[in-house]
Amino acid sequence: MLHTVDIDEKRAKGADALTDKKILYIDMDGVIADFESAFHLLNPETLEEYRDNKDQIPGLFAVMAPMPGAIEAVTELSAMYDTYVLSTVPWKNPSGASQKIEWIQRHFGADEGSPLYKRVILSHHKHLNRGDYLIDDRPESNGARAFEETNAAGKLVHFGSDEFLNWDAVLGYLRGRA
């Protein structure tokens, strides 16, 4: 028989050293990786071929630049929070999964002890994850808005909104809430 332990129960018992920190999920594309930055690297024929489905462009996720301030901010937050990348891979671009992990390893390190070591969750249903905060640029996609509904104390931090325009604003908000 499979036994599961509720994360709140683990926190209360101190059963896992990681659970004494609040849980923070961070979307990848448009939050830590600059989705738009890849397009100038692609040839015009490819852009035209995928004009209605740009997230299906082969190799797209490997060439994105980091968002300004993202690497430093995520590194800082990972020291304060139990931090995970929570991203979606386009269903018709499965190579995006390995590209996203490679991107994280390239920018944050691949070794044990690096800020995002084995801390990647790929899902089309972000609301199924239990936690305290989700930073996402597209609240209406992949269950991001529903994250607050399924996590009683959960908060969606809408990256790019007036309140959370950039990483400085996000850091200003989350530093005092860890």
N, C-alpha and C positions, 0 to 999 in steps of 0.2 A: 504494500500500500504506500502511495506517495504522500509524504507529509510536507505541508508548506507552512511557513511561519509568516505571519503578517509583519510588515516592516515596522509598524508602530509598536508591535509587541517586542520586536528585536531592539528597537530604540529603548523601550522602557527597561528591558533586561540588560542592555549593554552587551548583547550577544555578539555584536560585530563592530569592530572599531570604526568602520566606515560610517555606520549609521548614526553616530553621534553628531554628524554634520548634516545639515539640510541638503536635500537632493536637488541638483540643478541640471536641467537638460538644455542643450544648446543646439539649435538647428544649424545646418552647415551652409547650404547654398543661400547667398544673400545675407548671411549673418557673420560667419567666419570666413567663408570663401566668396569672392566677388564673382558671381555668376556671369555678369555682363563682361567682365575682363577677358573672357576666353574668346569672344566673338571676333575681335580684331586680329586674332592669330589664325583664324580659319579662312580658307579660300572662299571666294564669293559663290562658287558653284555649290559648295556644301551648305552654306548659309541659305541659299535659295531652295535647295532640295528639302531642307528641314525647317523652312521658315515658320510653319505652323506647329512644329514639334521640336523646338530647339533643344529641349532636354534629352532628346533621343540621339543627338549627334555623337557618333562614336569618338571616344577620346576626350570629350568635352570636360569631364570632371577632373582630368589629370592636369589641365593647363590653367586652371583658374588661379588668379592672384589672391592673396589674403585681403580681407577687408581692412581698411585703415584702422590700426589699433587693436585688431582682433587677437593677434598672437599674444601680445602682452596682457591684454585683458583676460583672456581665457586662462593663461598661465597663472595670473594673480587669483582669479576666481577658483581655480582648481585647488588652491591651497586653503581656501575658506569653506568650500562646498564639496560635497560628494558629486563630482561633475561628470557628465556623459554627453557625448554628441548623440543627438536623436534626429536622424535624417531619413529622408525617403529616397529610394532609388526608383527612377522611372521604370515601370513594368516592362517596357519595350526596349530598355537599355540596361540589361543585367550586368554588363561590364562596368557600369557606374559604381557598383558595390566595391569592387576591388580598387578602382581608381580613387574612391573616397578614402578608403583606408590608407592607400599609398600617399595620398595628399596629406592626411593627418600625420603619418609617420615622417614625411619630408619636412613639415613645418613645426611639428611638436616633438619629434623624436620617436624612435621605434623601440627604445630600450625600456626595460622595467624601470620604473621611477620617473619616466617622462609623464607630463601632465595628463595625457589622454591614453596611456598604455592600456590596451584592452578595454576601452571605455567608449565603444561605438555600438549604437543600437540602430538598426535599419528597420523602419516600420512605416506602413501606410496608415497606421492607427495610433497616433501619438497619445491619444486620450487614454489608452490602456495602460500607460506607464504611471506608476505612483510616484509622486514627488512634490516638491515645494514650489519650484519655478521652472517655467519653460520659456526660453528666449526664442522667438520665431518671427520671421518677417511676413509670413502669410497666414494670418489667423484663421482664415476660412478654408484652409487646405489640410487634408490628412489628419483631422482630429485635433488640431491645435486649439481652436476655440473651445472645444469640448473638454480640454484638459482641466479647465477650472471647474466644470460641472462634475467631473468624475473624481476630483481631488478637492475635498472640502476646504482645505487651507491652501490649495494650489493657486498660483498666480501666473497668468500669461503676460510676459513682457514683450510687447509688440515692437520689435526692432524696426527702426526706420519711421516710427510714428512721431508725432510732435513731442510726445512725452519722452520717448526713447530713441531719439534721432540717430545717435551714434554710440560708440563704445564708451565714451566719457560719461554720457548720460546713464547708460546701463550700469556702469561701475559705481557712479554716484548713488544710485538707487540700491544696488545689491550689497555694497560694502557694509552698510549698517544693519543688514538683515540676516547675516550669516549665523 
